[in-house]
Amino acid sequence: MKPNSLEQFFDIQSSTDIELKRKKFILYFASYIGALIILVFALTNYSSSNNTLSLVLLSSAFFIFINAFISHFTNRFHISCYVGSFCIAALMLQLLVSGGYENTALYWMYPFPLVFFALLNYKIGLIFNLILWFFLTFLLFNPEILVAQYRDTELTRFSASLLITILIGFLSEYYRFRSHKELSDINVEKQHQANTDSLTGLPNRRFIESCYIKHIQEQKSTQMPLTLVMVDIDHFKIVNDTYGHDIGDEVLCFIAHQLKTKLRKSDVAIRVGGEEFLLLIPQTTLENSIKIANKIRLLIEKNTFHQDKIHINITASFGISICEDETKLNDSIKQADLLLYKAKEAGRNCIKY
């Protein structure tokens, strides 16, 4: 298992789900409620014979509603956020040009920048808002393009106040994003601490129950059959008694490093306790797992532990079992442990399967 790959097993999806739910709520609320309000205005203007504005509002309500409705049936929600934003931007430009009902279009512009930030994130939202602000300002200061007529004082005040609204919205969304990310990082760090052996840096026994079982249940096609290799350092008690626990700890770290060098990215080495380690090797036959275990056994045997004037020859015993059903993982671990003890009884520095 490569460095930092442990995070692939952690439950960080909940943070992403919360953010997605927030975006969905904003899109659906803004779309359905907004489309209803726009429809009411469209009908009001139609009854007052303002057919052009009524058509603009009616078409905008239709496209905003349809975009939100279609998003329920697709897996590309982010595209719906972009489409919804462009629909709202088009409505804003149309209202500015026409003036809206009794020339009140400018007053309805202010909530939309906040919606853009919520749907597009703070970076893209800022770019989108500034581009839209530029077009709105350009139209305002070129009255010959407009159907509506605005007072000169309205032009500068609206442009300046809308820009301030955009900047406040950016700061709010930026710091909300930062807070959310920091909380997510804290969550990952806590999971890392709870599921990692502080000495070797390998996952610990708790990792199996809290992370790995869920992982293989969700990804059966890439995990099964799963080979379990239980590894135990031979005569480790003698190492501790002879050289002390500090050297014993160094030996454990040395062995942990040896184990990781022979594993793939998809494989996991776990320190299950004391001098025992467990290797989880997905989609591997018994024959191949025996070859992997033997390579590790020879690597440990040939690499003498050195520190200062201390030289220790180390060997390890191995027990191998195969798990075909993720619900029986604990039974397979017990089987590998039983085979490990048979390897010990057979003289150590060997493999039983």
Phi, psi and omega in degrees: 000127183284159179303140177070359181286350179298332183295339180295341181265350185280156179273082176256357181294331182299322178294319178295321180297320179298316179295319180294319178298321179298314180295319180297317180300316182293316180297314183290320178295311181295325184283307185288311179292318179297317180297322179295316179295317179297321179297319178299316178296323179298315180293323178297316180289329177294320180291337178263015174070018175267075189292324182296309179297322179298319179294320178299313181293319181296316179294321179296315178299320181297309184293321178296317180293313182298319179300314179294320181295316181295328182299338178293338188247010178235163178258017182240065184296326182298328178293322177298325177295319178292314180298316178300320180295319179292325176297316179294319179298319178297319177298317180299317180294319179296318179294320180297317181294316184278334181093346180070196182286119180053037175061034181257016185303321185299328184288341182268001185278331193296324181290335190293323177303325179293324177295319180298318178298318182293324183275329190250355187077168192291328181287301181294324178299320179295314179299313180300314181296318182292320177297315179296318178300320179298314180295319179297316180294319178301315179296318182299321183267012171231072189300339180294341178279334188275149169276320181283161176238123181245151177286152182300321180294329179292324186298304183291320181293318179295313182300315181292316183291325177294320178296320177296319177300319179296316182293319177296318178298321178297312180298318180297313181290323179298311182287332172295317178297316179299315180297317180298316181294319180296320177295321177295319179295321178296319178299316179296318181296320178296318177296321179297315180295320183289334187246013182238138174285120186294334182281306187266343184080002178276161171301152179256183183298323180301329181303325183299310183286319188278335185232311193288320180299316177298322181297313182286334176293324181279339184229055182302319186296334181255000185244329185261143358286151183250124177269134177245124180241113177269130183237135179226130179288127182287136175055038182292329179299323179295322178298313179297316182292326184277316189248352180096163184289334178297315177292323177301318177297320178296322178295319178299317178294322178298315180292320178302319178295319179299320181296317184292331183292338183256007183255153176277173179296328182280347181274156182228130173254128185235137170268110186271350178149142177055235180258017181260138178232154178232128177256128177250114187238101184285154176049054180227134178284164179300320181299313180291324180293325176296319179296317179297314180298322181290324176298317179293319179300316180291324179298315179295319182294322186276337183263104179286138176283128181235134170205117186054240181262009181267129178229121184234124173275126186241142171228168181215153178251152188227141171231130186239134173224161180243133178252118180262341184231121185298337180286347181247027181299315181297323177295322179292325176295317178297322178295317178296323178294319178297318179293328176298316179295329175292325176294323176296316181292335181277004177116002178069172181053044179211176183238133175237141183212000000 
